[in-house]
Amino acid sequence: MDRKRKLETELFYIGLIFLAAGAGIWAVYHFALGDTVPRMPCFFDKVLGIYCPGCGGTRALTALVHGRLLEALWYHPLIPYLAVVGGGFMLTQGLERLGIRQVRGWRYHAWYLYAAIGLIVLNFIVKNVLRLFWGIMM
């Protein structure tokens, strides 16, 4: 197995672990804990008065799950991006590994990561410029 294919295999298994862990955490929170977990205030928001780089991620995920794509893009564009790129990678890699010959798994490219970092930085800058200069809150 070449290095690139080994990396894709590792990423696929890491993705499966994250999916399982995320489903488990969601189930425990949703069914067992509910509203009993206190929410900690955001340091960036409370102390610095700006949005943090991940601000809006949970709201974006909720909006995306409910089919509100534009709302999800507004809250945090990384979440729909990860749903498409990460979901596409996991789906095609999984189908290829199941032996479905018509599907070739997406290959890993470093620009996927660079695009994600760019989205985080761009989101951070735009949201804080809107907040600080025009008073537009998320």
C-alpha positions in Angstrom: 0.0 0.0 0.0 1.5 3.4 -1.0 1.7 6.3 1.4 -1.2 8.2 0.0 -3.5 5.2 0.2 -2.4 4.5 3.8 -3.1 8.1 4.7 -6.6 7.8 3.2 -7.2 4.6 5.2 -6.2 6.3 8.4 -8.4 9.3 7.7 -11.3 7.0 6.9 -10.9 5.2 10.3 -10.4 8.4 12.1 -13.6 9.7 10.5 -15.5 6.6 11.7 -14.2 7.1 15.2 -15.4 10.7 15.2 -18.8 9.8 13.8 -19.2 7.1 16.5 -18.0 9.5 19.3 -20.2 12.3 18.0 -23.3 10.1 17.9 -22.5 8.8 21.4 -22.0 12.3 22.9 -25.2 13.5 21.2 -27.1 10.6 22.6 -25.8 11.0 26.1 -26.4 14.8 26.0 -29.9 14.5 24.4 -31.3 11.6 26.4 -29.5 11.7 29.7 -28.3 15.2 30.5 -30.7 17.5 28.7 -30.5 21.0 30.1 -28.7 20.0 33.3 -25.2 20.8 31.8 -24.4 24.4 32.6 -23.1 26.4 29.6 -19.8 28.2 30.0 -19.5 31.7 28.7 -17.2 32.3 25.7 -13.9 33.9 26.8 -13.6 35.8 23.5 -17.1 37.2 23.7 -17.2 38.1 27.4 -13.7 39.3 27.9 -12.5 40.5 24.5 -15.8 41.5 23.0 -15.2 39.6 19.7 -16.4 36.4 18.2 -14.1 33.4 18.5 -12.9 31.5 15.4 -15.4 28.7 16.1 -18.3 30.9 17.1 -21.5 29.8 15.4 -20.4 26.2 14.8 -23.1 24.6 16.9 -25.8 26.9 15.5 -24.6 26.1 12.0 -24.7 22.4 12.6 -28.3 22.7 14.0 -29.4 24.8 11.0 -27.8 22.3 8.6 -29.5 19.3 10.2 -32.8 21.1 9.9 -32.2 21.8 6.2 -31.5 25.5 6.4 -28.3 25.8 4.3 -28.1 29.5 4.0 -28.5 30.0 7.7 -25.8 27.4 8.3 -23.5 29.2 5.9 -24.1 32.5 7.8 -23.4 31.0 11.2 -20.2 29.2 10.2 -19.3 28.3 6.6 -16.9 25.6 7.8 -19.8 23.3 8.8 -21.5 23.0 5.4 -18.0 22.7 3.8 -17.1 19.8 6.2 -20.5 18.2 5.5 -19.8 18.2 1.7 -16.1 17.5 1.7 -15.9 15.2 4.8 -19.2 13.5 4.1 -18.3 13.0 0.4 -14.9 11.6 1.4 -16.4 9.2 4.0 -19.3 8.1 1.8 -17.2 7.4 -1.3 -14.3 5.8 0.7 -16.9 3.6 2.5 -18.6 2.5 -0.7 -15.3 1.7 -2.3 -14.2 -0.4 0.7 -17.5 -2.3 0.6 -16.5 -3.4 -2.9 -18.8 -1.3 -5.0 -16.8 -1.0 -8.2 -18.7 1.8 -9.7 -17.6 4.2 -6.9 -14.0 5.4 -6.5 -13.3 6.9 -3.2 -12.3 10.6 -3.1 -8.6 11.0 -2.6 -7.1 13.2 0.0 -5.7 16.5 -1.1 -3.9 19.1 1.1 -6.0 21.9 -0.3 -9.0 20.5 1.6 -7.3 21.5 4.8 -6.1 24.8 3.4 -9.6 25.7 2.3 -11.0 24.8 5.8 -8.4 27.0 7.5 -9.2 29.8 5.0 -12.9 29.5 5.8 -12.2 29.8 9.6 -10.0 32.8 9.2 -12.4 34.5 6.7 -15.4 33.8 8.9 -13.5 35.2 12.0 -12.5 38.4 10.2 -15.9 39.1 8.5 -18.0 38.4 11.6 -15.8 40.6 13.8 -15.7 43.4 11.3 -19.5 43.4 11.0 -19.8 43.3 14.8 -17.2 45.9 15.7 -17.7 48.5 12.9 -21.4 48.1 12.1 -22.9 46.5 15.2 -24.3 43.6 13.2 -24.5 40.7 15.7 -24.7 37.0 14.8 
